[in-house]
Amino acid sequence: MHCIIYLLLNNTFVEMLIQFIKFLIVGISGLIIDFGLTYLFKEKIKLNKYLSNSIGFLAAGINNFILNRQWTYDGSNGDILIQFPIFISIVLVSLFVLNATVWVGINKLKLNFYLAKMIGIVIITFLNFYAHLHITFNF
């Protein structure tokens, strides 16, 4: 019990929790962009599902960089010419994990495309938060 109280009162923990909540709020805006563009390209324009998924995800990634840099991580003090390529590198790794999750979900687990995509997004959310906290916005 003492350990839980310590964690709750520890400023570092509270600050990280606030950052994570901000990250999730920004993520919701990215989710809307991602799913909106994915749907548009996959269902209406009839592009390949993985290409459509990648377009939506990368557009959301750019949106998330801008919002997270300004609001979540207060990285506006860092060098954007260093931060953006690092951010995009992490997004590309996440995109690989996402597309792999979608592939497994569709082909092995027989899930709906959008359900598989949502599972992948949940998985990469934690990867992205940690990576951007400790890598991207430390420059």
ROTORDO-703700 format. One record per residue: residue in three letters; z, x, y of N, C-alpha, C in turn. Coordinates in steps of 0.02 Angstrom, whole numbers, plus 50000, padded with zeros to 5 digits. Each point is the difference from the previous one (the first is absolute). Last residue first. Layout:
+--------+-------+-------+-------+-------+-------+-------+-------+-------+-------+
! residu !   n_z !   n_x !   n_y !  ca_z !  ca_x !  ca_y !   c_z !   c_x !   c_y !
+--------+-------+-------+-------+-------+-------+-------+-------+-------+-------+
!    ALA !     Z !     X !     Y !     Z !     X !     Y !     Z !     X !     Y !
...
+--------+-------+-------+-------+-------+-------+-------+-------+-------+-------+
// end
This chain:
+--------+-------+-------+-------+-------+-------+-------+-------+-------+-------+
! residu !   n_z !   n_x !   n_y !  ca_z !  ca_x !  ca_y !   c_z !   c_x !   c_y !
+--------+-------+-------+-------+-------+-------+-------+-------+-------+-------+
!    PHE ! 48606 ! 50779 ! 50773 ! 49961 ! 50049 ! 50038 ! 49991 ! 49977 ! 50071 !
!    ASN ! 50106 ! 49876 ! 49823 ! 50043 ! 50058 ! 50014 ! 49963 ! 50054 ! 50039 !
!    PHE ! 49912 ! 49787 ! 49904 ! 50029 ! 49995 ! 50067 ! 50055 ! 50052 ! 50012 !
!    THR ! 49876 ! 49998 ! 49787 ! 49954 ! 49984 ! 50056 ! 50032 ! 50006 ! 50069 !
!    ILE ! 50141 ! 50039 ! 49800 ! 49944 ! 50045 ! 50009 ! 49962 ! 49983 ! 50065 !
!    HIS ! 50197 ! 49877 ! 49920 ! 50016 ! 50071 ! 49990 ! 49943 ! 50049 ! 50013 !
!    LEU ! 49980 ! 49757 ! 50027 ! 50064 ! 50018 ! 50030 ! 50011 ! 50076 ! 49998 !
!    HIS ! 49813 ! 49906 ! 49890 ! 49991 ! 50001 ! 50073 ! 50064 ! 50019 ! 50036 !
!    ALA ! 50007 ! 49981 ! 49764 ! 49953 ! 50053 ! 50019 ! 49992 ! 50004 ! 50076 !
!    TYR ! 50132 ! 49824 ! 49906 ! 50032 ! 50065 ! 49990 ! 49954 ! 50056 ! 50026 !
!    PHE ! 49913 ! 49781 ! 50003 ! 50057 ! 50006 ! 50045 ! 50031 ! 50069 ! 49996 !
!    ASN ! 49826 ! 49948 ! 49848 ! 49978 ! 50010 ! 50069 ! 50057 ! 50009 ! 50048 !
!    LEU ! 50047 ! 49948 ! 49773 ! 49969 ! 50066 ! 50005 ! 49981 ! 50015 ! 50072 !
!    PHE ! 50075 ! 49785 ! 49952 ! 50056 ! 50048 ! 50000 ! 49974 ! 50072 ! 50004 !
!    THR ! 49840 ! 49825 ! 49987 ! 50041 ! 49992 ! 50061 ! 50055 ! 50053 ! 50003 !
!    ILE ! 49848 ! 49967 ! 49811 ! 49986 ! 50053 ! 50049 ! 50040 ! 49993 ! 50065 !
!    ILE ! 50026 ! 49838 ! 49821 ! 50013 ! 50068 ! 49974 ! 49990 ! 50052 ! 50055 !
!    VAL ! 49945 ! 49776 ! 50049 ! 50072 ! 50008 ! 49994 ! 50017 ! 50071 ! 49977 !
!    ILE ! 49775 ! 49943 ! 50005 ! 50026 ! 50009 ! 50067 ! 50076 ! 50008 ! 49999 !
!    GLY ! 49888 ! 49950 ! 49798 ! 49985 ! 50068 ! 50023 ! 50029 ! 50013 ! 50068 !
!    ILE ! 50014 ! 49783 ! 49917 ! 50044 ! 50043 ! 49961 ! 49990 ! 50073 ! 50022 !
!    MET ! 49853 ! 49843 ! 50090 ! 50067 ! 49992 ! 50028 ! 50051 ! 50044 ! 49964 !
!    LYS ! 49779 ! 49991 ! 49916 ! 50001 ! 50035 ! 50064 ! 50070 ! 49996 ! 50031 !
!    ALA ! 49960 ! 49877 ! 49806 ! 50002 ! 50071 ! 49984 ! 50004 ! 50042 ! 50064 !
!    LEU ! 49971 ! 49771 ! 50027 ! 50067 ! 50013 ! 49974 ! 50007 ! 50074 ! 49983 !
!    TYR ! 49789 ! 49925 ! 50066 ! 50046 ! 50002 ! 50057 ! 50073 ! 50010 ! 49979 !
!    PHE ! 49825 ! 49981 ! 49831 ! 49989 ! 50058 ! 50045 ! 50053 ! 50004 ! 50054 !
!    ASN ! 50066 ! 49884 ! 49771 ! 49957 ! 49983 ! 50055 ! 49994 ! 50061 ! 50046 !
!    LEU ! 50063 ! 50055 ! 49749 ! 50028 ! 49967 ! 50059 ! 49944 ! 49981 ! 50048 !
!    LYS ! 50016 ! 50120 ! 49769 ! 49962 ! 49938 ! 50012 ! 50030 ! 49959 ! 50058 !
!    LEU ! 50054 ! 50227 ! 49903 ! 50050 ! 49946 ! 50002 ! 49970 ! 49931 ! 50012 !
!    LYS ! 49860 ! 50196 ! 49986 ! 50048 ! 50008 ! 49945 ! 50049 ! 49941 ! 49997 !
!    ASN ! 49826 ! 50014 ! 50170 ! 49968 ! 50016 ! 49936 ! 50048 ! 50003 ! 49941 !
!    ILE ! 50071 ! 49949 ! 50232 ! 49943 ! 49957 ! 49982 ! 49979 ! 50011 ! 49927 !
!    GLY ! 50176 ! 50134 ! 50090 ! 50019 ! 49930 ! 50004 ! 49945 ! 49953 ! 49975 !
!    VAL ! 49957 ! 50232 ! 50023 ! 50043 ! 49986 ! 49942 ! 50019 ! 49926 ! 49998 !
!    TRP ! 49878 ! 50068 ! 50188 ! 49960 ! 50007 ! 49939 ! 50041 ! 49984 ! 49938 !
!    VAL ! 50112 ! 50006 ! 50207 ! 49956 ! 49942 ! 49996 ! 49958 ! 50003 ! 49936 !
!    THR ! 50131 ! 50186 ! 50046 ! 50043 ! 49943 ! 49983 ! 49958 ! 49937 ! 49993 !
!    ALA ! 49891 ! 50191 ! 50077 ! 50019 ! 50009 ! 49930 ! 50043 ! 49942 ! 49976 !
!    ASN ! 49945 ! 50007 ! 50227 ! 49941 ! 49982 ! 49960 ! 50013 ! 50009 ! 49926 !
!    LEU ! 50175 ! 50065 ! 50146 ! 49986 ! 49929 ! 50006 ! 49941 ! 49979 ! 49957 !
!    VAL ! 50053 ! 50229 ! 50019 ! 50051 ! 49966 ! 49960 ! 49987 ! 49924 ! 50000 !
!    PHE ! 49861 ! 50128 ! 50138 ! 49987 ! 50016 ! 49930 ! 50049 ! 49963 ! 49954 !
!    LEU ! 50037 ! 49985 ! 50229 ! 49941 ! 49961 ! 49981 ! 49981 ! 50013 ! 49927 !
!    SER ! 50171 ! 50130 ! 50096 ! 50023 ! 49932 ! 49988 ! 49942 ! 49954 ! 49978 !
!    VAL ! 49948 ! 50217 ! 50068 ! 50037 ! 50003 ! 49937 ! 50024 ! 49931 ! 49980 !
!    LEU ! 49900 ! 50014 ! 50208 ! 49950 ! 50009 ! 49948 ! 50033 ! 50007 ! 49931 !
!    VAL ! 50138 ! 49988 ! 50192 ! 49967 ! 49935 ! 49988 ! 49949 ! 50006 ! 49944 !
!    ILE ! 50102 ! 50196 ! 50074 ! 50048 ! 49960 ! 49962 ! 49970 ! 49932 ! 49984 !
!    SER ! 49874 ! 50137 ! 50138 ! 50005 ! 50031 ! 49933 ! 50047 ! 49961 ! 49955 !
!    ILE ! 49983 ! 49937 ! 50227 ! 49941 ! 49979 ! 49961 ! 50001 ! 50030 ! 49930 !
!    PHE ! 50169 ! 50069 ! 50149 ! 50007 ! 49929 ! 49985 ! 49943 ! 49976 ! 49956 !
!    ILE ! 49987 ! 50217 ! 50084 ! 50052 ! 49996 ! 49948 ! 50008 ! 49928 ! 49978 !
!    PRO ! 49855 ! 50040 ! 50180 ! 49971 ! 50023 ! 49936 ! 50052 ! 49999 ! 49943 !
!    PHE ! 50080 ! 49936 ! 50217 ! 49951 ! 49954 ! 49973 ! 49968 ! 50025 ! 49935 !
!    GLN ! 50162 ! 50136 ! 50124 ! 50028 ! 49942 ! 49966 ! 49946 ! 49956 ! 49967 !
!    ILE ! 49942 ! 50189 ! 50137 ! 50030 ! 50022 ! 49937 ! 50023 ! 49939 ! 49959 !
!    LEU ! 49910 ! 49966 ! 50212 ! 49947 ! 50035 ! 49964 ! 50025 ! 50030 ! 49934 !
!    ILE ! 50149 ! 49894 ! 50156 ! 49959 ! 49950 ! 49964 ! 49945 ! 50033 ! 49959 !
!    ASP ! 50243 ! 50097 ! 50075 ! 49929 ! 50012 ! 50013 ! 49958 ! 49953 ! 49957 !
!    GLY ! 50254 ! 49933 ! 50081 ! 49965 ! 50048 ! 49959 ! 49927 ! 50005 ! 50019 !
!    ASN ! 50154 ! 49842 ! 50096 ! 50013 ! 50067 ! 50027 ! 49963 ! 50054 ! 49961 !
!    SER ! 50001 ! 49769 ! 49940 ! 49955 ! 50010 ! 50057 ! 50012 ! 50068 ! 50033 !
!    GLY ! 50108 ! 49881 ! 49806 ! 49964 ! 50063 ! 49992 ! 49954 ! 50016 ! 50058 !
!    ASP ! 50170 ! 49820 ! 49917 ! 50002 ! 50030 ! 50067 ! 49967 ! 50069 ! 49998 !
!    TYR ! 50021 ! 49830 ! 49821 ! 50022 ! 50069 ! 49995 ! 50006 ! 50035 ! 50066 !
!    THR ! 49940 ! 49763 ! 49986 ! 50044 ! 50013 ! 49943 ! 50030 ! 50069 ! 50002 !
!    TRP ! 49843 ! 49929 ! 50176 ! 50059 ! 49958 ! 49995 ! 50048 ! 50021 ! 49944 !
!    GLN ! 49785 ! 50111 ! 50061 ! 50031 ! 49980 ! 50062 ! 50069 ! 49969 ! 49991 !
!    ARG ! 49869 ! 50068 ! 49811 ! 50009 ! 50059 ! 50043 ! 50039 ! 49981 ! 50063 !
!    ASN ! 49933 ! 49829 ! 49850 ! 50057 ! 50040 ! 49975 ! 50014 ! 50060 ! 50044 !
!    LEU ! 49812 ! 49864 ! 50052 ! 50062 ! 49964 ! 50011 ! 50061 ! 50040 ! 49976 !
!    ILE ! 49783 ! 50094 ! 49967 ! 50012 ! 49989 ! 50072 ! 50068 ! 49967 ! 50011 !
!    PHE ! 49928 ! 50028 ! 49778 ! 50013 ! 50065 ! 50032 ! 50019 ! 49989 ! 50072 !
!    ASN ! 49929 ! 49814 ! 49876 ! 50069 ! 50019 ! 49986 ! 50018 ! 50068 ! 50031 !
!    ASN ! 49776 ! 49921 ! 50015 ! 50045 ! 49956 ! 50038 ! 50073 ! 50023 ! 49991 !
!    ILE ! 49845 ! 50107 ! 49867 ! 49992 ! 50021 ! 50070 ! 50045 ! 49958 ! 50046 !
!    GLY ! 49992 ! 49939 ! 49773 ! 50033 ! 50065 ! 50008 ! 49995 ! 50025 ! 50072 !
!    ALA ! 49884 ! 49805 ! 49933 ! 50072 ! 49986 ! 50008 ! 50038 ! 50066 ! 50012 !
!    ALA ! 49776 ! 50019 ! 49948 ! 50006 ! 49969 ! 50066 ! 50073 ! 49985 ! 50015 !
!    LEU ! 49951 ! 50080 ! 49786 ! 49992 ! 50053 ! 50050 ! 50005 ! 49972 ! 50071 !
!    PHE ! 50007 ! 49847 ! 49817 ! 50059 ! 50044 ! 50000 ! 49995 ! 50054 ! 50054 !
!    GLY ! 49816 ! 49853 ! 49964 ! 50058 ! 49965 ! 50027 ! 50061 ! 50045 ! 50007 !
!    ILE ! 49809 ! 50090 ! 49896 ! 49986 ! 49986 ! 50071 ! 50060 ! 49966 ! 50032 !
!    SER ! 50008 ! 50037 ! 49767 ! 50007 ! 50062 ! 50038 ! 49988 ! 49989 ! 50075 !
!    ASN ! 49966 ! 49821 ! 49849 ! 50071 ! 50017 ! 50001 ! 50011 ! 50062 ! 50043 !
!    SER ! 49780 ! 49940 ! 49956 ! 50031 ! 49951 ! 50045 ! 50074 ! 50015 ! 50009 !
!    LEU ! 49886 ! 50127 ! 49842 ! 49977 ! 50018 ! 50067 ! 50031 ! 49953 ! 50051 !
!    TYR ! 50040 ! 49949 ! 49779 ! 50037 ! 50061 ! 50017 ! 49979 ! 50026 ! 50069 !
!    LYS ! 49891 ! 49806 ! 49908 ! 50071 ! 49987 ! 50013 ! 50039 ! 50062 ! 50021 !
!    ASN ! 49735 ! 49963 ! 50053 ! 50041 ! 50020 ! 49943 ! 50074 ! 49992 ! 50018 !
!    LEU ! 49848 ! 49848 ! 50147 ! 50002 ! 50071 ! 49984 ! 50042 ! 50011 ! 49938 !
!    LYS ! 49938 ! 49786 ! 50127 ! 49987 ! 50016 ! 49929 ! 49993 ! 50075 ! 49986 !
!    ILE ! 50052 ! 49848 ! 50199 ! 49943 ! 50046 ! 50004 ! 49980 ! 50024 ! 49930 !
!    LYS ! 50181 ! 49847 ! 50014 ! 49948 ! 49973 ! 50043 ! 49937 ! 50044 ! 50001 !
!    GLU ! 50199 ! 50058 ! 49869 ! 49983 ! 49931 ! 49984 ! 49940 ! 49974 ! 50040 !
!    LYS ! 50085 ! 50229 ! 50026 ! 49994 ! 49985 ! 49929 ! 49972 ! 49931 ! 49987 !
!    PHE ! 50042 ! 50078 ! 50225 ! 49949 ! 50041 ! 49968 ! 49989 ! 49984 ! 49926 !
!    LEU ! 50167 ! 49878 ! 50124 ! 49935 ! 49994 ! 50033 ! 49946 ! 50039 ! 49963 !
!    TYR ! 50224 ! 50024 ! 49928 ! 49972 ! 49935 ! 49983 ! 49930 ! 49991 ! 50029 !
!    THR ! 50117 ! 50192 ! 50061 ! 49984 ! 50003 ! 49929 ! 49967 ! 49935 ! 49979 !
!    LEU ! 50086 ! 50011 ! 50217 ! 49937 ! 50037 ! 49993 ! 49978 ! 50004 ! 49927 !
!    GLY ! 50207 ! 49894 ! 50042 ! 49946 ! 49965 ! 50036 ! 49933 ! 50034 ! 49991 !
!    PHE ! 50198 ! 50102 ! 49915 ! 49978 ! 49944 ! 49959 ! 49943 ! 49962 ! 50033 !
!    ASP ! 50089 ! 50181 ! 50125 ! 49976 ! 50022 ! 49935 ! 49973 ! 49942 ! 49959 !
!    ILE ! 50107 ! 49954 ! 50207 ! 49935 ! 50033 ! 50010 ! 49969 ! 50018 ! 49933 !
!    ILE ! 50216 ! 49915 ! 49992 ! 49954 ! 49947 ! 50023 ! 49930 ! 50029 ! 50011 !
!    LEU ! 50171 ! 50151 ! 49947 ! 49985 ! 49957 ! 49942 ! 49950 ! 49945 ! 50018 !
!    GLY ! 50090 ! 50138 ! 50170 ! 49949 ! 50035 ! 49960 ! 49979 ! 49960 ! 49940 !
!    SER ! 50175 ! 49918 ! 50130 ! 49937 ! 49997 ! 50039 ! 49944 ! 50035 ! 49963 !
!    ILE ! 50209 ! 50014 ! 49902 ! 49976 ! 49931 ! 49997 ! 49936 ! 49992 ! 50040 !
!    GLY ! 50116 ! 50206 ! 50007 ! 49963 ! 49990 ! 49938 ! 49973 ! 49930 ! 49993 !
!    VAL ! 50146 ! 50056 ! 50177 ! 49933 ! 50027 ! 50012 ! 49956 ! 49988 ! 49939 !
!    ILE ! 50219 ! 49942 ! 49970 ! 49970 ! 49955 ! 50049 ! 49929 ! 50023 ! 50017 !
!    LEU ! 50129 ! 50139 ! 49861 ! 49979 ! 49939 ! 49965 ! 49967 ! 49950 ! 50047 !
!    PHE ! 50093 ! 50195 ! 50092 ! 49943 ! 50018 ! 49958 ! 49973 ! 49939 ! 49963 !
!    LYS ! 50200 ! 49978 ! 50120 ! 49943 ! 50004 ! 50046 ! 49935 ! 50016 ! 49961 !
!    ILE ! 50197 ! 50004 ! 49876 ! 49986 ! 49931 ! 50021 ! 49940 ! 49999 ! 50048 !
!    PHE ! 50080 ! 50210 ! 49937 ! 49967 ! 49968 ! 49943 ! 49982 ! 49927 ! 50017 !
!    GLN ! 50126 ! 50124 ! 50157 ! 49930 ! 50025 ! 49996 ! 49962 ! 49965 ! 49944 !
!    ILE ! 50228 ! 49955 ! 50017 ! 49965 ! 49969 ! 50056 ! 49926 ! 50022 ! 50000 !
!    LEU ! 50139 ! 50102 ! 49844 ! 49991 ! 49930 ! 49982 ! 49962 ! 49963 ! 50055 !
!    MET ! 50064 ! 50221 ! 50040 ! 49945 ! 49998 ! 49951 ! 49987 ! 49928 ! 49979 !
!    GLU ! 50181 ! 50037 ! 50144 ! 49937 ! 50016 ! 50034 ! 49941 ! 49996 ! 49952 !
!    VAL ! 50214 ! 49975 ! 49908 ! 49984 ! 49942 ! 50042 ! 49934 ! 50012 ! 50036 !
!    PHE ! 50087 ! 50180 ! 49877 ! 49979 ! 49946 ! 49955 ! 49977 ! 49939 ! 50040 !
!    THR ! 50092 ! 50178 ! 50119 ! 49936 ! 50020 ! 49972 ! 49973 ! 49945 ! 49954 !
!    ASN ! 50218 ! 49977 ! 50094 ! 49946 ! 49989 ! 50049 ! 49931 ! 50017 ! 49971 !
!    ASN ! 50217 ! 49911 ! 49865 ! 49968 ! 50064 ! 50013 ! 49939 ! 49988 ! 50045 !
!    LEU ! 50137 ! 49828 ! 49902 ! 50022 ! 50023 ! 50065 ! 49967 ! 50066 ! 50021 !
!    LEU ! 49957 ! 49896 ! 49788 ! 49985 ! 49950 ! 50051 ! 50018 ! 50023 ! 50070 !
!    LEU ! 50053 ! 50137 ! 49812 ! 49928 ! 49996 ! 50010 ! 49982 ! 49951 ! 50056 !
!    TYR ! 50227 ! 50018 ! 49937 ! 49977 ! 50061 ! 50033 ! 49925 ! 49997 ! 50015 !
!    ILE ! 50092 ! 49827 ! 49872 ! 50021 ! 49994 ! 50071 ! 49977 ! 50061 ! 50039 !
!    ILE ! 49967 ! 50006 ! 49769 ! 49956 ! 49949 ! 50031 ! 50016 ! 49993 ! 50074 !
!    CYS ! 50139 ! 50140 ! 49871 ! 49933 ! 50030 ! 50008 ! 49952 ! 49951 ! 50035 !
!    HIS ! 50216 ! 49928 ! 49939 ! 50004 ! 50046 ! 50056 ! 49932 ! 50030 ! 50015 !
!    MET ! 50024 ! 49868 ! 49808 ! 50000 ! 49959 ! 50059 ! 50000 ! 50044 ! 50063 !
+--------+-------+-------+-------+-------+-------+-------+-------+-------+-------+
// end
